Amino acid sequence: MNINAGDFRRAAALITQHTSRDDTGCNAVLQEAAEAGRITELIVGILDVYETLTPILHSPLGIAALRNIIADLARREENEK
């Protein structure tokens, strides 16, 4: 499978749109990938971006950030009860 620059651009754009909770932006990226016949390549691109970022998450700063996220999600979960 050949993942190209467009696939990585769409992967980064989808991650960014999702992080911003922009459903319209997410749908636009998904539609573009579908029209290009590159949905599978988009998914692989997202996974490749994840693999690139994983070492950052294993740093002391990354672990601290994840702990903060977990604590925040635990508070939200408690408030939902």
A tleap script that builds the chain and sets N, CA, C and O, in Angstrom:
source leaprc.protein.ff14SB
mol = sequence {
  NMET ASN ILE ASN ALA GLY ASP PHE ARG ARG
  ALA ALA ALA LEU ILE THR GLN HIE THR SER
  ARG ASP ASP THR GLY CYS ASN ALA VAL LEU
  GLN GLU ALA ALA GLU ALA GLY ARG ILE THR
  GLU LEU ILE VAL GLY ILE LEU ASP VAL TYR
  GLU THR LEU THR PRO ILE LEU HIE SER PRO
  LEU GLY ILE ALA ALA LEU ARG ASN ILE ILE
  ALA ASP LEU ALA ARG ARG GLU GLU ASN GLU
  CLYS
}
set mol.1.N position { 0.850 -1.176 0.000 }
set mol.1.CA position { 0.000 0.000 0.000 }
set mol.1.C position { 0.893 1.235 0.000 }
set mol.1.O position { 1.886 1.298 0.724 }
set mol.2.N position { 0.532 2.197 -0.806 }
set mol.2.CA position { 1.313 3.425 -0.933 }
set mol.2.C position { 0.567 4.578 -0.263 }
set mol.2.O position { -0.457 5.044 -0.763 }
set mol.3.N position { 1.093 5.025 0.866 }
set mol.3.CA position { 0.517 6.175 1.561 }
set mol.3.C position { 1.243 7.408 1.044 }
set mol.3.O position { 2.468 7.493 1.132 }
set mol.4.N position { 0.493 8.365 0.505 }
set mol.4.CA position { 1.128 9.537 -0.097 }
set mol.4.C position { 0.928 10.786 0.766 }
set mol.4.O position { 0.272 10.739 1.807 }
set mol.5.N position { 1.495 11.881 0.319 }
set mol.5.CA position { 1.416 13.134 1.080 }
set mol.5.C position { -0.026 13.566 1.303 }
set mol.5.O position { -0.354 14.103 2.361 }
set mol.6.N position { -0.887 13.341 0.326 }
set mol.6.CA position { -2.297 13.692 0.480 }
set mol.6.C position { -2.967 12.892 1.580 }
set mol.6.O position { -3.807 13.418 2.310 }
set mol.7.N position { -2.598 11.609 1.705 }
set mol.7.CA position { -3.162 10.771 2.769 }
set mol.7.C position { -2.737 11.288 4.142 }
set mol.7.O position { -3.547 11.359 5.066 }
set mol.8.N position { -1.452 11.650 4.266 }
set mol.8.CA position { -0.972 12.184 5.538 }
set mol.8.C position { -1.591 13.547 5.839 }
set mol.8.O position { -1.887 13.857 6.993 }
set mol.9.N position { -1.786 14.357 4.802 }
set mol.9.CA position { -2.438 15.657 4.999 }
set mol.9.C position { -3.859 15.454 5.506 }
set mol.9.O position { -4.294 16.119 6.446 }
set mol.10.N position { -4.583 14.520 4.870 }
set mol.10.CA position { -5.949 14.246 5.313 }
set mol.10.C position { -5.955 13.679 6.726 }
set mol.10.O position { -6.820 14.031 7.527 }
set mol.11.N position { -5.002 12.803 7.043 }
set mol.11.CA position { -4.925 12.226 8.389 }
set mol.11.C position { -4.716 13.322 9.428 }
set mol.11.O position { -5.417 13.368 10.438 }
set mol.12.N position { -3.756 14.197 9.179 }
set mol.12.CA position { -3.491 15.295 10.120 }
set mol.12.C position { -4.688 16.231 10.204 }
set mol.12.O position { -5.029 16.711 11.285 }
set mol.13.N position { -5.326 16.493 9.066 }
set mol.13.CA position { -6.499 17.372 9.061 }
set mol.13.C position { -7.641 16.743 9.847 }
set mol.13.O position { -8.319 17.433 10.608 }
set mol.14.N position { -7.864 15.440 9.673 }
set mol.14.CA position { -8.942 14.772 10.401 }
set mol.14.C position { -8.679 14.799 11.900 }
set mol.14.O position { -9.592 15.052 12.686 }
set mol.15.N position { -7.446 14.541 12.299 }
set mol.15.CA position { -7.093 14.597 13.722 }
set mol.15.C position { -7.330 16.004 14.259 }
set mol.15.O position { -7.898 16.170 15.339 }
set mol.16.N position { -6.901 17.005 13.517 }
set mol.16.CA position { -7.072 18.400 13.939 }
set mol.16.C position { -8.546 18.768 14.036 }
set mol.16.O position { -8.971 19.387 15.012 }
set mol.17.N position { -9.326 18.389 13.029 }
set mol.17.CA position { -10.756 18.708 13.049 }
set mol.17.C position { -11.448 18.002 14.208 }
set mol.17.O position { -12.303 18.586 14.875 }
set mol.18.N position { -11.080 16.752 14.446 }
set mol.18.CA position { -11.678 16.008 15.560 }
set mol.18.C position { -11.315 16.645 16.895 }
set mol.18.O position { -12.164 16.776 17.776 }
set mol.19.N position { -10.062 17.037 17.043 }
set mol.19.CA position { -9.614 17.676 18.281 }
set mol.19.C position { -10.387 18.958 18.544 }
set mol.19.O position { -10.664 19.301 19.694 }
set mol.20.N position { -10.733 19.665 17.475 }
set mol.20.CA position { -11.510 20.907 17.587 }
set mol.20.C position { -13.008 20.637 17.691 }
set mol.20.O position { -13.803 21.567 17.826 }
set mol.21.N position { -13.390 19.361 17.628 }
set mol.21.CA position { -14.805 18.962 17.650 }
set mol.21.C position { -15.583 19.600 16.503 }
set mol.21.O position { -16.729 20.018 16.663 }
set mol.22.N position { -14.934 19.664 15.351 }
set mol.22.CA position { -15.531 20.254 14.155 }
set mol.22.C position { -16.062 19.127 13.271 }
set mol.22.O position { -15.348 18.606 12.415 }
set mol.23.N position { -17.324 18.761 13.490 }
set mol.23.CA position { -17.919 17.662 12.731 }
set mol.23.C position { -17.962 17.953 11.238 }
set mol.23.O position { -17.748 17.059 10.419 }
set mol.24.N position { -18.238 19.200 10.887 }
set mol.24.CA position { -18.282 19.573 9.473 }
set mol.24.C position { -16.915 19.372 8.831 }
set mol.24.O position { -16.820 18.852 7.719 }
set mol.25.N position { -15.855 19.784 9.528 }
set mol.25.CA position { -14.497 19.598 9.026 }
set mol.25.C position { -14.140 18.124 8.902 }
set mol.25.O position { -13.530 17.710 7.916 }
set mol.26.N position { -14.521 17.329 9.905 }
set mol.26.CA position { -14.268 15.882 9.845 }
set mol.26.C position { -14.962 15.271 8.638 }
set mol.26.O position { -14.371 14.489 7.893 }
set mol.27.N position { -16.224 15.640 8.458 }
set mol.27.CA position { -16.975 15.094 7.325 }
set mol.27.C position { -16.367 15.503 5.992 }
set mol.27.O position { -16.370 14.723 5.040 }
set mol.28.N position { -15.847 16.722 5.920 }
set mol.28.CA position { -15.217 17.186 4.677 }
set mol.28.C position { -13.979 16.353 4.358 }
set mol.28.O position { -13.756 15.980 3.206 }
set mol.29.N position { -13.178 16.063 5.377 }
set mol.29.CA position { -11.974 15.247 5.167 }
set mol.29.C position { -12.372 13.837 4.742 }
set mol.29.O position { -11.794 13.281 3.808 }
set mol.30.N position { -13.353 13.262 5.425 }
set mol.30.CA position { -13.799 11.911 5.081 }
set mol.30.C position { -14.372 11.858 3.665 }
set mol.30.O position { -14.122 10.908 2.923 }
set mol.31.N position { -15.131 12.873 3.300 }
set mol.31.CA position { -15.697 12.926 1.951 }
set mol.31.C position { -14.595 13.033 0.899 }
set mol.31.O position { -14.651 12.374 -0.140 }
set mol.32.N position { -13.593 13.869 1.177 }
set mol.32.CA position { -12.477 14.012 0.232 }
set mol.32.C position { -11.761 12.683 0.039 }
set mol.32.O position { -11.443 12.297 -1.086 }
set mol.33.N position { -11.508 11.981 1.152 }
set mol.33.CA position { -10.828 10.685 1.058 }
set mol.33.C position { -11.687 9.678 0.295 }
set mol.33.O position { -11.172 8.904 -0.512 }
set mol.34.N position { -12.987 9.689 0.550 }
set mol.34.CA position { -13.885 8.764 -0.145 }
set mol.34.C position { -13.910 9.053 -1.640 }
set mol.34.O position { -13.847 8.135 -2.458 }
set mol.35.N position { -14.001 10.326 -1.992 }
set mol.35.CA position { -14.031 10.703 -3.410 }
set mol.35.C position { -12.735 10.333 -4.126 }
set mol.35.O position { -12.735 10.036 -5.320 }
set mol.36.N position { -11.631 10.356 -3.378 }
set mol.36.CA position { -10.338 9.988 -3.959 }
set mol.36.C position { -10.105 8.476 -3.918 }
set mol.36.O position { -9.103 7.983 -4.435 }
set mol.37.N position { -11.049 7.735 -3.295 }
set mol.37.CA position { -10.873 6.291 -3.154 }
set mol.37.C position { -9.732 5.942 -2.222 }
set mol.37.O position { -9.031 4.953 -2.439 }
set mol.38.N position { -9.533 6.765 -1.160 }
set mol.38.CA position { -8.360 6.620 -0.297 }
set mol.38.C position { -8.737 6.458 1.182 }
set mol.38.O position { -7.970 6.869 2.053 }
set mol.39.N position { -9.899 5.868 1.483 }
set mol.39.CA position { -10.310 5.690 2.880 }
set mol.39.C position { -9.330 4.788 3.630 }
set mol.39.O position { -8.904 5.125 4.734 }
set mol.40.N position { -8.974 3.656 3.044 }
set mol.40.CA position { -8.031 2.751 3.707 }
set mol.40.C position { -6.699 3.449 3.943 }
set mol.40.O position { -6.100 3.310 5.009 }
set mol.41.N position { -6.241 4.190 2.959 }
set mol.41.CA position { -4.972 4.913 3.094 }
set mol.41.C position { -5.076 5.997 4.164 }
set mol.41.O position { -4.100 6.269 4.863 }
set mol.42.N position { -6.245 6.617 4.300 }
set mol.42.CA position { -6.457 7.602 5.367 }
set mol.42.C position { -6.309 6.942 6.733 }
set mol.42.O position { -5.651 7.483 7.621 }
set mol.43.N position { -6.918 5.780 6.895 }
set mol.43.CA position { -6.827 5.066 8.176 }
set mol.43.C position { -5.380 4.703 8.478 }
set mol.43.O position { -4.919 4.894 9.603 }
set mol.44.N position { -4.663 4.186 7.500 }
set mol.44.CA position { -3.252 3.843 7.707 }
set mol.44.C position { -2.446 5.106 8.006 }
set mol.44.O position { -1.540 5.076 8.839 }
set mol.45.N position { -2.762 6.205 7.343 }
set mol.45.CA position { -2.095 7.478 7.622 }
set mol.45.C position { -2.306 7.924 9.060 }
set mol.45.O position { -1.373 8.397 9.709 }
set mol.46.N position { -3.533 7.776 9.562 }
set mol.46.CA position { -3.821 8.126 10.960 }
set mol.46.C position { -2.986 7.254 11.891 }
set mol.46.O position { -2.408 7.751 12.858 }
set mol.47.N position { -2.923 5.962 11.603 }
set mol.47.CA position { -2.127 5.059 12.439 }
set mol.47.C position { -0.646 5.410 12.384 }
set mol.47.O position { 0.045 5.324 13.399 }
set mol.48.N position { -0.151 5.802 11.218 }
set mol.48.CA position { 1.253 6.215 11.100 }
set mol.48.C position { 1.523 7.484 11.904 }
set mol.48.O position { 2.567 7.604 12.546 }
set mol.49.N position { 0.588 8.430 11.871 }
set mol.49.CA position { 0.741 9.646 12.678 }
set mol.49.C position { 0.773 9.264 14.157 }
set mol.49.O position { 1.587 9.794 14.914 }
set mol.50.N position { -0.100 8.352 14.574 }
set mol.50.CA position { -0.119 7.888 15.963 }
set mol.50.C position { 1.233 7.287 16.348 }
set mol.50.O position { 1.771 7.595 17.411 }
set mol.51.N position { 1.777 6.436 15.487 }
set mol.51.CA position { 3.075 5.824 15.779 }
set mol.51.C position { 4.178 6.867 15.903 }
set mol.51.O position { 5.100 6.704 16.702 }
set mol.52.N position { 4.089 7.923 15.129 }
set mol.52.CA position { 5.075 8.999 15.197 }
set mol.52.C position { 4.975 9.736 16.523 }
set mol.52.O position { 5.991 10.118 17.104 }
set mol.53.N position { 3.753 9.936 17.003 }
set mol.53.CA position { 3.551 10.691 18.239 }
set mol.53.C position { 3.746 9.859 19.496 }
set mol.53.O position { 3.960 10.417 20.572 }
set mol.54.N position { 3.679 8.546 19.388 }
set mol.54.CA position { 3.769 7.687 20.562 }
set mol.54.C position { 5.030 7.936 21.394 }
set mol.54.O position { 4.915 8.008 22.618 }
set mol.55.N position { 6.224 8.072 20.810 }
set mol.55.CA position { 7.404 8.330 21.650 }
set mol.55.C position { 7.268 9.605 22.494 }
set mol.55.O position { 7.768 9.666 23.617 }
set mol.56.N position { 6.600 10.605 21.953 }
set mol.56.CA position { 6.391 11.841 22.710 }
set mol.56.C position { 5.557 11.552 23.951 }
set mol.56.O position { 5.801 12.118 25.016 }
set mol.57.N position { 4.570 10.666 23.811 }
set mol.57.CA position { 3.707 10.336 24.941 }
set mol.57.C position { 4.450 9.574 26.026 }
set mol.57.O position { 4.018 9.568 27.179 }
set mol.58.N position { 5.556 8.935 25.680 }
set mol.58.CA position { 6.319 8.159 26.653 }
set mol.58.C position { 7.385 8.990 27.362 }
set mol.58.O position { 8.167 8.451 28.145 }
set mol.59.N position { 7.424 10.272 27.101 }
set mol.59.CA position { 8.356 11.158 27.799 }
set mol.59.C position { 7.727 11.576 29.126 }
set mol.59.O position { 6.518 11.423 29.303 }
set mol.60.N position { 8.520 12.103 30.064 }
set mol.60.CA position { 7.942 12.579 31.322 }
set mol.60.C position { 6.824 13.607 31.101 }
set mol.60.O position { 5.802 13.572 31.786 }
set mol.61.N position { 7.017 14.509 30.155 }
set mol.61.CA position { 5.984 15.501 29.864 }
set mol.61.C position { 4.731 14.833 29.301 }
set mol.61.O position { 3.614 15.189 29.678 }
set mol.62.N position { 4.911 13.872 28.404 }
set mol.62.CA position { 3.780 13.160 27.824 }
set mol.62.C position { 3.002 12.374 28.860 }
set mol.62.O position { 1.772 12.372 28.848 }
set mol.63.N position { 3.716 11.705 29.761 }
set mol.63.CA position { 3.058 10.940 30.821 }
set mol.63.C position { 2.291 11.873 31.747 }
set mol.63.O position { 1.170 11.561 32.149 }
set mol.64.N position { 2.877 13.008 32.087 }
set mol.64.CA position { 2.180 13.982 32.934 }
set mol.64.C position { 0.913 14.485 32.245 }
set mol.64.O position { -0.128 14.636 32.883 }
set mol.65.N position { 1.004 14.739 30.952 }
set mol.65.CA position { -0.171 15.201 30.206 }
set mol.65.C position { -1.251 14.127 30.196 }
set mol.65.O position { -2.427 14.432 30.395 }
set mol.66.N position { -0.867 12.878 29.966 }
set mol.66.CA position { -1.847 11.791 29.977 }
set mol.66.C position { -2.495 11.643 31.347 }
set mol.66.O position { -3.698 11.397 31.440 }
set mol.67.N position { -1.715 11.790 32.405 }
set mol.67.CA position { -2.286 11.702 33.758 }
set mol.67.C position { -3.301 12.813 33.991 }
set mol.67.O position { -4.346 12.589 34.602 }
set mol.68.N position { -2.994 14.005 33.507 }
set mol.68.CA position { -3.950 15.112 33.628 }
set mol.68.C position { -5.225 14.820 32.849 }
set mol.68.O position { -6.325 15.113 33.317 }
set mol.69.N position { -5.076 14.250 31.673 }
set mol.69.CA position { -6.248 13.903 30.859 }
set mol.69.C position { -7.084 12.847 31.572 }
set mol.69.O position { -8.310 12.956 31.623 }
set mol.70.N position { -6.436 11.835 32.118 }
set mol.70.CA position { -7.154 10.773 32.833 }
set mol.70.C position { -7.907 11.349 34.025 }
set mol.70.O position { -9.067 11.005 34.251 }
set mol.71.N position { -7.256 12.224 34.788 }
set mol.71.CA position { -7.914 12.841 35.947 }
set mol.71.C position { -9.111 13.675 35.509 }
set mol.71.O position { -10.166 13.627 36.142 }
set mol.72.N position { -8.955 14.434 34.439 }
set mol.72.CA position { -10.058 15.247 33.932 }
set mol.72.C position { -11.216 14.367 33.477 }
set mol.72.O position { -12.374 14.668 33.767 }
set mol.73.N position { -10.917 13.294 32.776 }
set mol.73.CA position { -11.971 12.391 32.320 }
set mol.73.C position { -12.655 11.701 33.492 }
set mol.73.O position { -13.863 11.469 33.452 }
set mol.74.N position { -11.902 11.373 34.532 }
set mol.74.CA position { -12.501 10.768 35.727 }
set mol.74.C position { -13.470 11.738 36.392 }
set mol.74.O position { -14.544 11.334 36.839 }
set mol.75.N position { -13.096 13.024 36.462 }
set mol.75.CA position { -14.004 14.036 37.028 }
set mol.75.C position { -15.266 14.155 36.182 }
set mol.75.O position { -16.375 14.222 36.712 }
set mol.76.N position { -15.087 14.180 34.876 }
set mol.76.CA position { -16.253 14.269 33.982 }
set mol.76.C position { -17.161 13.059 34.146 }
set mol.76.O position { -18.385 13.179 34.183 }
set mol.77.N position { -16.535 11.892 34.243 }
set mol.77.CA position { -17.307 10.660 34.411 }
set mol.77.C position { -18.112 10.711 35.702 }
set mol.77.O position { -19.281 10.324 35.726 }
set mol.78.N position { -17.492 11.185 36.766 }
set mol.78.CA position { -18.183 11.288 38.060 }
set mol.78.C position { -19.352 12.265 37.967 }
set mol.78.O position { -20.411 12.021 38.545 }
set mol.79.N position { -19.170 13.358 37.251 }
set mol.79.CA position { -20.240 14.350 37.095 }
set mol.79.C position { -21.394 13.822 36.255 }
set mol.79.O position { -22.520 14.303 36.388 }
set mol.80.N position { -21.138 12.844 35.395 }
set mol.80.CA position { -22.188 12.274 34.553 }
set mol.80.C position { -23.083 11.310 35.308 }
set mol.80.O position { -24.162 10.963 34.829 }
set mol.81.N position { -22.649 10.870 36.486 }
set mol.81.CA position { -23.442 9.897 37.268 }
set mol.81.C position { -24.628 10.557 37.914 }
set mol.81.O position { -25.402 9.895 38.606 }
savepdb mol mol.pdb
quit
